[in-house]
Amino acid sequence: MSELRKDPITGRWVIVAPDRGKRPTDFRLERPTVTGRGQCPFCEGHEHMTPPEVLAYRPHGGMPNGPGWDVRVVPNKFAALEVEEALDSKTEGLFERMNGVGSHEVLIETPRHDETLARMSVAQIERVLRAFRDRVVALEGDPRFQYVVFFKNHGATAGATLEHPHAQLIALPIVPGFVREELDGAGRYFDAVTRCVFCDLIRQETDAQERVIESTADFLVVSPYASRFPFETWLLPKRHAARFVEYPESGFEHLARALKRTATRIDRALGGPDYNLIVHSSPSSEDTAEFYHWHIELIPKLARVAGFEWGTGFYINHTSPEDAARALRSVSL
């Protein structure tokens, strides 16, 4: 059984999930995960190898938990949190903990085993975004959940344990500390100048052009000014909205196209690196409409976090964001 434990010094929460230690890949050194189509639980025709689906798009019909799907969402077989748990917190002196209540789902992005974000069609990426939106809306209907994080680990060094393209959603009973820091920073800026810091960032980066990778009518793709990692890339919607689910469905095609182009630039410039992709969005339970701005961060795995970073919270980035933007801009699409 999982549980959440709070550090009494920093207030940081961690998930203690001993059941996930049953995974055969745990505690092994990082190495590429090779799973042939015959053994891949995410391939079409292998639906019996996953838990029953909670959502699937079958444009031509078909039975649940069978072939014919474009996108499929299933509970994670090795979930970090359990949806059946009751929300129960306890305090023992300095220590605070709560049951590991939450939801952990896998979004299988395509029936095709060897697809990547760079090679996927814009229409297929749209379907992935729509499935993400639909599951967030469903999960936020549970009053136990305060935050839903959507992320994609591509490649072994990014944390993926299967090659088949997939992303994950985890619904949490608390707002994570990193999210809280971002919300608080955006809130302080708004209190000082009554403007959204992300909207101001978009305007300033658009004027400067030094770190802009691509600008469309709907999105700015940029190497952030204080990039933590080489070739860290942000996708910022030009239309202000605090939450991803507030973005109009009519804009999904534009976002899908920007995602595909960004992934293609990174693939071609860097030789197809592993990466993490995270959607940053506001909690549904908080009124952040004026000052927060949802966005996507994509981080290629080109550097390791080592002792200095862990000891100080500082990051050392050996590639300036200006150089990274220049290299990605120069990629032919």
C-alpha positions, -999 to 999 in steps of 0.1 A, spaced: 0 0 0 13 34 -10 14 64 13 24 101 12 48 114 38 57 150 45 92 161 53 89 180 86 117 204 77 110 215 42 73 205 39 81 184 8 58 155 2 71 121 -11 52 90 -23 64 58 -6 52 31 -30 68 -3 -21 45 -23 -44 62 -6 -74 93 -24 -64 78 -55 -79 86 -42 -114 114 -62 -130 133 -30 -141 136 -16 -106 171 -11 -92 188 -20 -125 212 3 -142 197 23 -170 198 6 -204 175 7 -234 142 -11 -230 136 -34 -260 101 -50 -261 91 -66 -293 56 -63 -306 49 -98 -295 55 -90 -259 43 -53 -258 12 -48 -237 4 -15 -255 2 -29 -290 -31 -33 -307 -44 -69 -302 -28 -72 -268 -55 -54 -249 -59 -84 -226 -23 -76 -213 -34 -43 -196 -61 -35 -170 -95 -27 -185 -95 7 -203 -111 38 -188 -112 56 -222 -106 47 -258 -113 64 -291 -126 39 -317 -136 59 -348 -151 28 -365 -167 12 -335 -156 -20 -319 -158 -37 -285 -142 -22 -254 -108 -37 -246 -104 -50 -281 -87 -38 -313 -97 -8 -335 -87 20 -312 -67 52 -320 -59 62 -284 -64 42 -253 -62 50 -216 -57 23 -189 -49 22 -152 -12 18 -146 -5 -18 -137 22 -7 -113 4 24 -99 22 48 -75 -12 56 -60 -45 37 -56 -79 52 -66 -97 28 -41 -79 43 -11 -98 65 13 -83 99 20 -70 96 56 -42 117 72 -24 110 104 1 129 125 27 112 148 47 139 165 68 157 138 56 133 111 26 137 89 13 111 64 -18 102 44 -30 72 25 -17 68 -10 -50 79 -26 -48 90 -62 -51 77 -97 -23 66 -120 -32 61 -157 -13 53 -189 -23 71 -221 -13 48 -250 -8 74 -278 -11 52 -308 -15 15 -318 18 17 -337 47 4 -317 75 24 -334 58 58 -337 73 89 -321 60 124 -314 81 137 -343 68 111 -367 32 110 -355 6 128 -376 -9 161 -364 -43 145 -363 -30 117 -340 -14 142 -316 -47 160 -315 -64 128 -304 -38 124 -276 -44 159 -264 -82 154 -265 -78 122 -245 -57 140 -219 -83 167 -216 -111 142 -212 -93 123 -185 -84 154 -165 -120 165 -166 -131 131 -153 -104 129 -126 -111 164 -114 -147 153 -106 -133 133 -77 -132 156 -47 -102 137 -32 -79 149 -61 -64 184 -60 -40 182 -89 -36 161 -121 -1 160 -137 4 148 -173 38 138 -184 56 118 -211 89 99 -205 105 91 -239 135 67 -237 152 48 -210 172 76 -195 140 97 -193 124 69 -172 104 50 -198 102 13 -192 84 5 -225 93 16 -260 57 19 -272 47 56 -272 27 65 -241 22 92 -215 9 91 -180 -16 110 -158 -13 110 -120 -40 125 -99 -28 137 -65 -46 145 -32 -22 176 -28 -8 203 -49 29 194 -55 56 217 -41 71 226 -76 36 236 -88 30 256 -57 63 275 -62 53 284 -97 18 295 -87 32 316 -58 58 332 -81 32 341 -107 9 354 -80 36 377 -65 43 391 -99 6 398 -105 2 415 -71 31 438 -80 22 448 -115 -14 434 -121 -2 414 -152 5 378 -159 42 371 -158 39 346 -187 21 370 -209 48 396 -202 75 369 -209 58 362 -243 59 399 -252 95 404 -241 108 373 -258 89 381 -290 105 416 -290 140 403 -283 138 372 -306 171 359 -291 156 328 -276 126 323 -298 126 290 -317 93 295 -335 64 318 -333 29 312 -347 -4 329 -343 -12 307 -313 21 296 -297 55 308 -288 82 282 -287 112 294 -267 144 284 -249 137 299 -215 160 326 -202 171 307 -172 171 272 -187 181 245 -162 191 220 -189 206 221 -223 179 226 -250 151 229 -225 122 241 -245 88 257 -235 56 259 -256 36 290 -244 1 296 -257 -4 332 -267 -40 331 -255 -40 335 -217 -56 306 -197 -46 292 -164 -56 256 -171 -51 233 -201 -87 222 -201 -98 258 -206 -80 259 -240 -105 257 -268 -107 224 -286 -105 243 -319 -69 252 -309 -58 215 -304 -47 213 -341 -24 243 -336 -9 229 -304 -5 195 -320 14 211 -350 36 231 -327 44 200 -306 52 179 -337 75 207 -351 93 211 -318 99 174 -314 111 172 -350 136 201 -344 149 184 -313 152 150 -330 171 164 -360 193 188 -341 203 164 -313 200 129 -329 168 118 -313 175 122 -276 154 108 -248 133 135 -232 106 144 -206 75 164 -215 54 179 -188 22 199 -190 21 227 -164 -15 237 -155 -33 252 -126 -52 232 -100 -90 232 -106 -97 241 -69 -78 274 -69 -87 307 -85 -56 315 -106 -73 327 -137 -58 362 -137 -21 353 -130 -13 318 -140 -7 306 -176 -6 269 -186 23 258 -208 44 227 -218 80 221 -210 101 196 -230 135 187 -215 160 165 -235 180 142 -214 215 156 -223 228 162 -188 226 145 -154 216 161 -121 246 155 -98 259 164 -64 262 202 -69 226 204 -81 213 182 -52 233 201 -27 224 236 -37 193 236 -59 214 254 -86 216 240 -121 246 242 -143 236 245 -180 265 241 -204 245 253 -234 232 289 -233 195 292 -242 205 316 -270 227 290 -286 201 263 -282 174 285 -298 197 293 -327 205 256 -333 168 246 -332 157 275 -354 182 264 -380 167 229 -384 150 224 -417 114 211 -414 
